[in-house]
Every structure is written in structure tokens, then in C-alpha cells.
């Protein structure tokens, strides 16, 4: 069971101290966000966010070698606090992989016309960047800025020597040559990608839609001078590169968080019964997909921490329904201590009940309804019997005598 647990921890102030939070090292799958240890890596000159992620992954595996560790990647936004991205932005030969500002690229002469560096020519916004003093809280953004007027990131080194200011630049997926770099280097690289023994997969964030790129300034499409047809082509191209990246990850023995089918436990009564009846079929998503049942985000929306109000039911439903590739645990719960969700989030919000470290053996067949239409289900495991009563909305796990 321990290997079938997930968590997405993020410590804003520095690397995780596993002496203080030992439960985090016990999860079978751990995914680290780019903001992890943000207050440390923003003070590097230049910043090396991906190196910090790999170091955090190595520390996790040192305590739990059987764990799988994912790290953050974004193939919509090109973030220059990643050294690999910064190197591309510093070299004009690669500027065709990024979207320019309107009027900054002359198609006839194939030249950039708005200045000598990437910052002047290539579109970028500042939200959620290390140097932006606005955003959700001054504790999140603007943590390395020293000005209150542009340039907001003075003092932040995202490539200062090459004139690169901190910002969320955007990949141009219509450029066919970008795909090879994304799939081989960005996903599979020896230093920061799947070629590193401490990296097992990625969270690939953000997307393109008819409205433009997600979590970007609302006027970005206008600032880039993109037509509806341009945006439609970018959506199609991004979808193709996303699929190519996912295929490359799987081919290298890794996995991508977005390939999970994430679900929450069903509500009481008919929905619960329908959920488990589906799990009993040979062709259900539980048997044919990589499934992930969320704990904290589904039932702990107040982010109070340690208050898994339906944990016994969560675990019972998981053991009753799961297939060969299933995980139970936390989705994204935020980053840091108290800066998100109205300041109520504590440093350690990832409660880990002892039942997650019990060995229940292997399932003997699929879940069964005790009597057709009864709403009561059971499933035999080699070391336990699982019973879920959808009417009473409770579950019991009885360990077998040896």
C-alpha cells in the first residue's frame, strides 16, 4: 500500500526537512513543484530552479529508494529560471521557438526588430515570476525584486548577463524543430531529465485553448498580434507536442502526472454503488487506466491539515475498486506556510495515517456486491477483507489471521 500513495509537497522557504516531516519520505510517488525551495534558488546568480528540484528528488530517494519522484516542467511557458530555458533565450538562433511581440519580427527579412535581446523581442508576462511584487502575495512573487517600478525584477538574475529579465515567455509549438528538443533534452536530459536517476517523471503544466495560453495575462494574444487562426494552430501544435512528450516519457520508462485519471471518492448512496459496480467490470477505467484517488483536495478543502474526515471510507473504496495501476493520496495543496488559502495552510498538511503503511497483500478477484441492488460491497485480498456499505457510507478493513 505504501508504494501506492501520492503527494505533491512544496516547501516555499527551502528544501524539505525530513527530520521534521518524516512522513513525506514514505509516499510512493512524490511530485515537486517549481516553487519548492523558491526562497533559496531565487538568490542564486543566475537561478537554477531545475537543479534544486533534482537535489530535492535525490534527498527523497536517499530516504526512500523505492519512491518515484516527479519534477515540474512547463511546455507552454518558457521559464528562464530554468537554466536550460535561459540558454535558449540567450541564443538568437533559438528565438524561433518562442512567440514574439507584435511587430518585433520581420517575416520578409527574418530578423528581430525590437532590440538586441530576448526580453525586448519575445513576449513575456510577469505574473508569478520571482521579481514581480504584485500577484497573490508579496510572499510569493517579488521575493528577489528591489524596485517598485519597472523593471520589477532588478536584483533577480534570470539571465542578466544576456539581458534576460524574469518573465513567463511562451513556446511557439508551430515551429516543428522544437519537438525534438522538448522530447529528447527537456524530458530525457541526463542532468535534469529522465537521464538522471533521481527523476522518474514530470508534471507538465498549463495548456493552450481558443482563449490563448492558460494563466497568462489576459491581453497576451493581442500583444503578440495573434489571429484566431494563429491561436487555433497553436492549440493543435501544442496538443501534438504534449502527446509527443508524454510518449517520450513513457518510452524512457517514466510517467507524466497528466496521464493519470484523477477522481474523488463518490458521494453516499446511488453514486457510491454505481462507482463500485463499474469497478467490478473487466473493461472499467479502474482496470484499464492509471487511476489516482485524491484525499486532501477532495475532502479537506479548508486546508486545515490532518483532518481527513473520510479517510477510512477513502481507503476502503480505493482497495475495493483499484486495478493494477492505482494510487491514493494528495493532489496540489499549495506551497509554503500560510501564504495561500487566506493564510490558514500550515507547513505540514499531508497527514499520513498508519493504515497507508499496512500490507494488505494482493486482491483476489474484483469487488463484488453481496446481493444485487444491496449497495453493500466486499473484496477479498490475500491479507484482508474489505467491506464498503454505500448506504451507511462507511467501510471496514478486516485483517486476516495468519
C-alpha positions as CSV (number, residue, x, y, z in Angstrom):
1,X,0.0,0.0,0.0
2,X,2.8,2.4,0.8
3,X,4.0,2.4,-2.8
4,X,0.5,3.2,-4.0
5,X,0.4,6.7,-2.3
6,X,0.9,10.1,-3.8
7,X,1.8,13.6,-2.6
8,X,2.6,16.9,-4.2
9,X,4.6,18.7,-1.4
10,X,6.1,22.2,-1.7
11,X,8.1,24.0,0.9
12,X,8.4,27.6,-0.2
13,X,11.3,28.5,2.2
14,X,13.7,25.8,1.4
15,X,14.4,22.1,1.0
16,X,12.2,19.7,2.9
17,X,13.5,18.8,6.4
18,X,12.6,15.1,6.6
19,X,13.5,15.0,10.2
20,X,10.6,17.5,10.9
21,X,8.3,15.9,8.3
22,X,9.3,12.2,8.1
23,X,6.0,11.1,6.6
24,X,6.8,12.8,3.3
25,X,9.6,10.4,2.6
26,X,7.2,7.5,2.9
27,X,5.0,8.3,0.0
28,X,5.4,6.0,-3.0
29,X,5.1,8.8,-5.6
30,X,6.3,12.4,-4.8
31,X,5.9,15.3,-7.2
32,X,7.8,18.6,-6.5
33,X,6.5,21.9,-7.9
34,X,8.9,24.5,-9.3
35,X,8.2,26.8,-6.3
36,X,9.8,24.3,-4.0
37,X,12.7,26.0,-2.1
38,X,11.9,29.2,-4.0
39,X,13.4,31.5,-1.4
40,X,16.7,29.7,-1.9
41,X,17.1,29.3,-5.6
42,X,15.9,32.9,-6.4
43,X,19.0,34.2,-4.7
44,X,21.4,32.2,-6.9
45,X,23.0,34.2,-9.7
46,X,21.9,33.0,-12.2
47,X,18.9,31.0,-10.9
48,X,18.9,27.2,-11.3
49,X,15.5,26.0,-10.4
50,X,15.7,22.6,-12.1
51,X,19.0,21.8,-10.3
52,X,17.2,22.5,-6.9
53,X,14.4,20.2,-8.0
54,X,16.8,17.4,-8.8
55,X,18.6,17.9,-5.5
56,X,15.3,17.6,-3.6
57,X,14.4,14.5,-5.6
58,X,17.8,13.0,-4.6
59,X,17.2,13.7,-0.9
60,X,13.8,12.0,-1.1
61,X,15.2,8.9,-2.8
62,X,18.1,8.7,-0.3
63,X,15.5,8.1,2.4
64,X,13.1,6.0,0.3
65,X,14.9,4.4,-2.7
66,X,11.6,2.7,-3.8
67,X,9.8,6.0,-4.2
68,X,9.1,7.5,-7.6
69,X,9.8,11.3,-7.8
70,X,8.4,13.7,-10.4
71,X,9.5,17.2,-11.0
72,X,7.8,20.2,-12.6
73,X,8.0,21.1,-16.3
74,X,6.1,23.5,-18.4
75,X,5.9,23.2,-22.2
76,X,3.5,26.2,-22.6
77,X,5.6,28.7,-20.7
78,X,9.3,29.0,-21.1
79,X,10.6,29.9,-17.6
80,X,14.1,31.5,-17.6
81,X,14.8,30.5,-14.0
82,X,15.4,27.1,-15.6
83,X,19.0,27.1,-16.9
84,X,18.1,25.1,-20.0
85,X,15.4,27.6,-21.0
86,X,17.7,30.5,-20.2
87,X,20.4,29.1,-22.6
88,X,17.9,29.1,-25.4
89,X,16.7,32.7,-24.8
90,X,20.3,33.9,-24.7
91,X,21.0,32.4,-28.2
92,X,19.1,34.2,-31.1
93,X,19.4,31.0,-33.2
94,X,16.6,29.5,-31.0
95,X,14.3,32.5,-30.8
96,X,12.1,30.9,-33.4
97,X,11.0,28.5,-30.7
98,X,9.3,31.4,-28.8
99,X,6.5,33.8,-29.6
100,X,7.5,37.4,-30.3
101,X,5.7,40.6,-29.5
102,X,3.6,42.1,-32.3
103,X,5.8,43.9,-34.8
104,X,9.0,42.6,-33.4
105,X,9.7,40.0,-36.1
106,X,10.0,40.9,-39.8
107,X,8.9,37.9,-41.9
108,X,10.4,39.3,-45.1
109,X,13.9,39.7,-43.7
110,X,13.6,37.1,-40.9
111,X,15.0,39.5,-38.4
112,X,14.0,40.7,-35.0
113,X,13.5,44.4,-34.9
114,X,12.8,45.5,-31.3
115,X,16.2,45.3,-29.7
116,X,19.3,43.1,-29.1
117,X,18.0,40.6,-26.6
118,X,15.2,38.2,-26.0
119,X,13.4,40.4,-23.4
120,X,12.9,43.1,-26.0
121,X,11.7,40.9,-28.8
122,X,9.9,37.9,-27.2
123,X,6.6,38.1,-25.5
124,X,6.5,37.5,-21.7
125,X,4.4,38.5,-18.7
126,X,5.4,38.8,-15.1
127,X,2.7,37.1,-13.0
128,X,4.0,34.6,-10.5
129,X,7.6,35.4,-11.5
130,X,10.3,35.8,-8.8
131,X,10.7,39.5,-9.5
132,X,7.0,40.7,-9.6
133,X,5.9,42.5,-6.5
134,X,2.2,42.0,-7.1
135,X,0.3,38.8,-7.6
136,X,-1.4,36.8,-4.8
137,X,1.0,37.9,-2.1
138,X,4.3,39.6,-1.7
139,X,5.5,36.4,0.0
140,X,5.0,34.5,-3.3
141,X,6.1,36.9,-6.0
142,X,8.6,39.7,-5.8
143,X,10.8,37.9,-3.3
144,X,14.0,39.0,-5.1
145,X,12.9,42.4,-6.5
146,X,14.3,45.7,-5.2
147,X,12.3,48.2,-7.1
148,X,8.6,49.2,-7.1
149,X,8.6,50.4,-10.7
150,X,9.7,48.6,-13.8
151,X,11.9,46.7,-14.2
152,X,10.4,44.9,-11.3
153,X,13.0,42.2,-11.3
154,X,16.0,44.3,-10.8
155,X,18.1,42.2,-8.4
156,X,16.8,39.0,-9.8
157,X,19.1,37.1,-12.1
158,X,17.2,35.1,-14.7
159,X,20.0,35.8,-17.2
160,X,21.0,39.3,-16.5
161,X,24.3,39.0,-18.4
162,X,22.4,38.3,-21.6
163,X,19.7,40.9,-21.0
164,X,17.1,38.4,-20.0
165,X,14.6,39.6,-17.4
166,X,12.5,37.2,-15.4
167,X,9.2,36.6,-17.1
168,X,6.9,33.9,-18.5
169,X,8.0,33.6,-22.1
170,X,5.9,31.3,-24.4
171,X,7.0,28.4,-26.7
172,X,5.9,28.6,-30.3
173,X,4.8,25.0,-30.9
174,X,4.2,25.7,-34.6
175,X,7.9,25.5,-35.1
176,X,8.4,21.8,-35.9
177,X,12.1,21.8,-34.8
178,X,11.0,22.5,-31.2
179,X,9.6,19.0,-30.7
180,X,13.0,17.2,-30.8
181,X,14.4,19.4,-28.1
182,X,11.4,19.0,-25.9
183,X,11.3,15.3,-26.1
184,X,15.0,14.4,-26.0
185,X,16.6,17.1,-23.9
186,X,13.8,18.7,-21.8
187,X,12.2,15.4,-21.0
188,X,15.1,13.0,-21.3
189,X,18.2,15.0,-20.5
190,X,21.0,13.4,-18.4
191,X,21.4,16.3,-15.9
192,X,17.8,17.3,-15.1
193,X,15.6,14.9,-17.0
194,X,14.8,11.2,-17.1
195,X,18.5,10.5,-17.7
196,X,19.1,11.5,-14.1
197,X,18.5,8.5,-11.8
198,X,16.5,10.7,-9.3
199,X,13.9,11.8,-11.8
200,X,11.0,9.3,-12.7
201,X,8.5,11.6,-14.3
202,X,7.1,15.1,-14.7
203,X,4.1,17.3,-14.0
204,X,3.6,19.1,-17.4
205,X,1.7,22.3,-16.6
206,X,-0.6,24.6,-18.5
207,X,-2.3,24.4,-21.8
208,X,-3.5,26.3,-24.9
209,X,-7.2,26.9,-25.7
210,X,-9.2,29.2,-28.0
211,X,-8.7,31.9,-25.4
212,X,-5.0,31.6,-25.5
213,X,-2.4,30.2,-23.1
214,X,-3.5,29.4,-19.6
215,X,-2.6,31.5,-16.6
216,X,-1.1,34.3,-18.7
217,X,-2.0,38.0,-18.9
218,X,-5.5,38.4,-20.5
219,X,-4.2,40.7,-23.2
220,X,-1.3,38.4,-24.3
221,X,-2.9,37.3,-27.6
222,X,-3.3,41.0,-28.6
223,X,0.2,41.9,-27.5
224,X,1.5,39.1,-29.7
225,X,-0.7,40.1,-32.6
226,X,-2.1,36.6,-32.9
227,X,-5.3,36.0,-35.1
228,X,-7.9,33.4,-34.2
229,X,-6.4,31.1,-36.8
230,X,-2.9,31.6,-35.2
231,X,-4.3,30.6,-31.8
232,X,-6.1,27.6,-33.3
233,X,-2.9,26.4,-34.9
234,X,-1.0,26.9,-31.7
235,X,-3.6,24.8,-29.8
236,X,-3.2,22.0,-32.4
237,X,0.6,22.2,-32.3
238,X,0.7,22.2,-28.5
239,X,-1.6,19.2,-28.4
240,X,0.8,17.4,-30.7
241,X,3.9,18.3,-28.7
242,X,2.2,17.4,-25.5
243,X,1.4,13.9,-26.8
244,X,4.9,13.6,-28.2
245,X,6.4,14.5,-24.8
246,X,4.1,12.0,-23.0
247,X,5.1,9.3,-25.4
248,X,8.8,10.1,-25.0
249,X,8.5,10.0,-21.2
250,X,6.7,6.6,-21.3
251,X,9.3,5.2,-23.8
252,X,12.0,6.1,-21.3
253,X,10.3,4.3,-18.5
254,X,8.9,7.4,-16.9
255,X,5.4,8.7,-16.4
256,X,3.5,12.0,-16.6
257,X,1.1,13.2,-13.9
258,X,-1.4,14.3,-16.6
259,X,-1.7,10.6,-17.8
260,X,-3.4,9.8,-14.5
261,X,-7.2,9.7,-14.4
262,X,-7.8,11.6,-11.2
263,X,-11.1,11.0,-9.3
264,X,-12.6,11.7,-6.0
265,X,-14.5,9.2,-3.8
266,X,-18.2,9.1,-4.8
267,X,-21.0,10.5,-2.6
268,X,-23.3,8.4,-0.4
269,X,-25.9,6.0,-1.8
270,X,-26.5,5.6,-5.6
271,X,-23.3,7.3,-6.7
272,X,-21.2,5.1,-4.5
273,X,-22.9,1.9,-5.6
274,X,-22.6,2.9,-9.3
275,X,-18.9,3.6,-8.7
276,X,-18.2,0.2,-7.3
277,X,-20.4,-1.7,-9.8
278,X,-18.3,0.0,-12.6
279,X,-15.1,-1.2,-10.8
280,X,-16.4,-4.7,-10.9
281,X,-16.4,-4.9,-14.7
282,X,-13.4,-6.1,-16.7
283,X,-13.5,-3.1,-19.1
284,X,-13.8,-0.4,-16.5
285,X,-11.4,2.5,-16.2
286,X,-10.2,1.0,-12.9
287,X,-8.8,-2.0,-14.8
288,X,-7.6,-0.2,-18.0
289,X,-6.3,3.2,-16.8
290,X,-3.7,4.6,-14.4
291,X,-6.1,5.8,-11.6
292,X,-5.5,8.3,-8.8
293,X,-8.0,8.8,-6.0
294,X,-7.4,12.1,-4.2
295,X,-7.5,12.5,-0.4
296,X,-6.9,16.0,0.8
297,X,-8.1,18.1,-2.1
298,X,-11.5,16.3,-2.3
299,X,-12.4,16.2,1.4
300,X,-10.1,18.7,3.0
301,X,-10.9,21.9,1.0
302,X,-10.4,24.1,4.0
303,X,-6.8,23.1,4.0
304,X,-6.9,22.6,7.8
305,X,-4.3,19.8,7.6
306,X,-4.5,16.5,9.3
307,X,-8.3,16.4,9.1
308,X,-9.1,13.6,6.6
309,X,-12.7,13.4,7.5
310,X,-13.5,10.4,5.2
311,X,-10.1,8.6,5.4
312,X,-11.5,5.1,6.3
313,X,-14.0,5.4,3.5
314,X,-11.4,6.6,1.1
315,X,-9.1,3.7,1.8
316,X,-11.9,1.2,1.7
317,X,-13.2,2.4,-1.6
318,X,-9.7,2.5,-3.0
319,X,-8.9,-1.1,-2.0
320,X,-12.3,-2.2,-3.3
321,X,-12.1,-0.5,-6.7
322,X,-8.4,-0.3,-7.6
323,X,-6.8,-2.0,-10.5
324,X,-3.2,-2.9,-11.1
325,X,-2.1,0.7,-11.5
326,X,-3.8,2.8,-8.9
327,X,-2.7,5.4,-6.4
328,X,-4.3,7.1,-3.4
329,X,-3.2,10.4,-2.0
330,X,-2.9,14.2,-2.3
331,X,-3.1,16.5,-5.3
332,X,-1.9,20.1,-5.3
333,X,-2.5,21.6,-1.9
334,X,-0.3,24.8,-2.2
335,X,3.2,25.8,-1.3
336,X,4.7,27.1,1.8
337,X,3.5,28.0,5.3
338,X,0.5,30.3,5.5
339,X,0.7,32.3,2.3
340,X,-2.1,30.6,0.4
341,X,-5.8,30.0,1.0
342,X,-6.2,33.0,3.3
343,X,-3.2,32.1,5.4
344,X,-4.7,29.1,7.0
345,X,-2.4,26.5,5.5
346,X,0.1,25.1,7.9
347,X,3.6,23.9,7.0
348,X,2.7,20.2,7.2
349,X,-0.7,19.5,5.6
350,X,0.0,16.0,4.5
351,X,-1.4,13.7,7.2
352,X,-0.3,10.1,6.6
353,X,-2.4,7.6,8.7
354,X,-0.7,4.4,9.7
355,X,-3.1,2.4,7.5
356,X,-1.3,3.6,4.4
357,X,1.8,1.6,5.5
358,X,-0.1,-1.7,6.0
359,X,0.5,-4.6,3.6
360,X,-2.9,-5.8,2.5
361,X,-1.5,-8.4,0.2
362,X,-2.9,-8.7,-3.4
363,X,-6.5,-8.7,-4.5
364,X,-8.3,-12.0,-5.1
365,X,-10.6,-11.1,-8.0
366,X,-12.6,-7.9,-8.3
367,X,-15.1,-6.2,-5.9
368,X,-18.5,-7.9,-5.6
369,X,-21.9,-6.7,-4.4
370,X,-23.1,-9.0,-1.6
371,X,-26.6,-9.1,-3.1
372,X,-27.7,-7.4,-6.3
373,X,-29.0,-3.9,-5.5
374,X,-28.0,-4.1,-1.9
375,X,-25.4,-1.3,-2.1
376,X,-23.0,-3.4,0.1
377,X,-19.7,-4.5,-1.5
378,X,-16.8,-6.6,-0.5
379,X,-13.4,-7.6,-1.9
380,X,-11.1,-10.3,-0.7
381,X,-7.4,-9.6,-0.5
382,X,-4.8,-12.2,0.5
383,X,-4.3,-10.5,3.8
384,X,-7.5,-8.6,4.4
385,X,-11.2,-8.4,3.6
386,X,-12.6,-5.0,2.5
387,X,-16.3,-4.1,3.0
388,X,-18.0,-0.9,1.8
389,X,-21.5,0.0,2.7
390,X,-22.7,2.7,0.3
391,X,-26.0,3.1,2.2
392,X,-24.3,3.8,5.6
393,X,-21.4,5.4,3.8
394,X,-18.7,3.6,5.7
395,X,-16.0,1.0,5.1
396,X,-14.2,-1.6,7.2
397,X,-11.0,-3.5,6.6
398,X,-10.5,-6.7,8.5
399,X,-7.0,-8.2,8.5
400,X,-6.9,-12.0,8.2
401,X,-5.3,-14.2,10.8
402,X,-2.1,-15.8,9.7
